[in-house]
Amino acid sequence: MKNAPDRKAAESAIEQRGFYTDNPRHQRALALLLQRPARREEIDRAAGCSNAPDLIGELRRRGLELPCERVEALDRDGRPCRPGVYHATAADRRKVSAWLRHRGAGFIAPELLGWVALAAVVGLMLAGGV
């Protein structure tokens, strides 16, 4: 197709942007996946969600790979099944590590942001600007 979008350009834009999230569910899921591979149910419990594949999809759209490997298992009825086990790749670990370093060097924690805004408003009020 002549007008097909350039997928390589979109992928490289994601790579250049770097990884970032302020979502607590993302952060809890990543804390688990950086320790060890985990099944969907484990990610649900750790992250506090009920749809880990959607959560993983959100993290993938933010630039992580987080591949899912199918493993042989038996379900509760003794039938064979192939549940997915997610894991962080070496590239994922580097991206999250860079984000954590960057976050620790200048980002304002979300819980403090409200206090900073309040202090700015109070400062303006005291200075007679509002």
C-alpha positions as MATLAB code, in Angstrom:
seq = 'MKNAPDRKAAESAIEQRGFYTDNPRHQRALALLLQRPARREEIDRAAGCSNAPDLIGELRRRGLELPCERVEALDRDGRPCRPGVYHATAADRRKVSAWLRHRGAGFIAPELLGWVALAAVVGLMLAGGV';
ca = [
       0.000    0.000    0.000;
       1.215    3.453   -0.825;
      -0.322    5.110    2.222;
       0.494    2.455    4.804;
       1.932    3.892    8.018;
       5.638    3.414    8.567;
       5.747    0.936   11.478;
       9.507    1.270   11.894;
       9.202    5.012   12.461;
       6.497    4.488   15.082;
       8.544    1.798   16.832;
      11.685    3.936   16.875;
       9.694    6.879   18.263;
       8.593    4.699   21.177;
      12.181    3.566   21.748;
      13.485    7.147   21.696;
      10.785    8.385   24.050;
      11.892    6.013   26.789;
       9.745    4.284   29.342;
       7.632    6.130   31.892;
       4.627    5.341   34.073;
       3.046    6.911   37.117;
       0.333    4.238   37.364;
       0.620    2.353   40.686;
      -0.712   -0.844   39.078;
       2.028   -0.697   36.455;
       4.610   -0.125   39.160;
       3.406   -3.074   41.267;
       3.330   -5.386   38.228;
       6.849   -4.311   37.262;
       8.102   -4.865   40.811;
       6.960   -8.489   40.509;
       8.224   -9.032   36.949;
      11.647   -7.604   37.769;
      11.953  -10.229   40.524;
      10.747  -13.248   38.533;
       8.490  -14.429   35.695;
       4.815  -14.529   36.673;
       1.511  -15.957   35.488;
      -1.482  -13.754   34.765;
      -3.142  -14.587   38.085;
      -0.010  -13.618   40.019;
       0.167  -10.280   38.221;
      -3.539   -9.701   38.966;
      -2.894  -10.207   42.686;
       0.335   -8.199   42.814;
      -0.955   -5.266   40.755;
      -4.435   -5.195   42.248;
      -6.167   -5.639   38.904;
      -8.345   -8.297   37.294;
      -7.074   -8.145   33.708;
      -3.310   -8.595   33.634;
      -3.163   -9.043   29.826;
      -4.636   -5.546   29.417;
      -2.184   -4.153   31.985;
       0.710   -5.835   30.140;
      -0.636   -4.354   26.894;
      -0.509   -0.885   28.437;
       3.114   -1.448   29.476;
       3.953   -2.700   25.972;
       2.439    0.445   24.451;
       4.756    2.406   26.733;
       7.772    0.699   25.180;
       8.385   -2.521   27.126;
       8.463   -5.963   25.496;
       7.261   -8.225   28.340;
       6.965  -11.409   26.270;
       4.532  -14.151   27.232;
       5.742  -17.737   27.097;
       3.132  -20.499   26.990;
       3.862  -23.381   29.365;
       2.308  -26.821   29.658;
       0.105  -27.253   32.738;
      -3.047  -28.932   34.004;
      -6.163  -26.978   34.914;
      -8.205  -27.673   38.059;
     -10.086  -30.432   36.218;
      -6.872  -32.190   35.239;
      -7.075  -31.148   31.600;
      -4.004  -29.913   29.761;
      -3.789  -26.169   29.250;
      -1.152  -23.640   28.233;
      -1.175  -20.649   30.570;
       1.051  -17.705   29.784;
       4.017  -16.694   31.891;
       5.186  -13.094   31.445;
       8.770  -12.025   31.999;
      10.894   -8.911   31.667;
      13.632   -9.034   29.027;
      17.112   -7.610   29.520;
      16.036   -4.597   27.422;
      12.967   -4.138   29.662;
      15.191   -4.184   32.734;
      17.466   -1.527   31.212;
      14.493    0.715   30.325;
      12.931    0.412   33.776;
      16.327    0.972   35.401;
      16.884    4.136   33.350;
      13.376    5.348   34.247;
      13.999    4.735   37.958;
      17.323    6.611   37.803;
      15.709    9.504   35.934;
      12.715    9.504   38.271;
      14.972    9.634   41.315;
      16.956   12.544   39.883;
      14.503   15.382   39.660;
      10.986   14.069   39.244;
       8.528   15.137   41.915;
       6.663   12.281   43.567;
       2.938   12.464   42.674;
       1.964   12.609   46.346;
       4.092   15.732   46.795;
       2.875   17.488   43.669;
      -0.371   18.632   45.344;
       1.565   20.156   48.229;
       3.880   21.974   45.823;
       0.872   23.420   43.962;
      -0.736   24.481   47.249;
       2.487   26.155   48.375;
       2.676   28.058   45.068;
      -0.903   29.333   45.442;
      -0.314   30.364   49.065;
       2.893   32.114   48.029;
       1.031   34.061   45.351;
      -1.724   34.986   47.802;
       0.783   36.237   50.363;
       2.582   38.239   47.699;
      -0.718   39.824   46.665;
      -0.758   38.210   43.245;
      -4.190   36.599   43.594;
];
